[in-house]
Amino acid sequence: MLADGCEAALRSLPPDTSDREAQTTVKRIVEARLADGQLRQSSLSRAEVDLVMHAFVRVWRRMRHRRIPYPIPAKRSFSA
């Protein structure tokens, strides 16, 4: 539940989003779930929730890296 919500929100951020803005986004989502009582019966401690939030931002950072432009091979013409 947390991963789905955070992933969707992070993917919607513009490409120039800073890590701090991403952390704020994740924190806002997780805090809303906590305030709503959705994690009440989980066995997660506050420290574990903090680790999860940091992990979400790390994964997002890796996911949004720029890709190396690969050359497009020229089409080969085959003679029959």
ABEGO torsion letter per residue (X at the ends): XAAAAAAAAAAABBAABBAAAAAAAAAAAAAAAAAAGAAAABABBAAAAAAAAAAAAAAAAAAABBBBBBBBBBBBBBBX
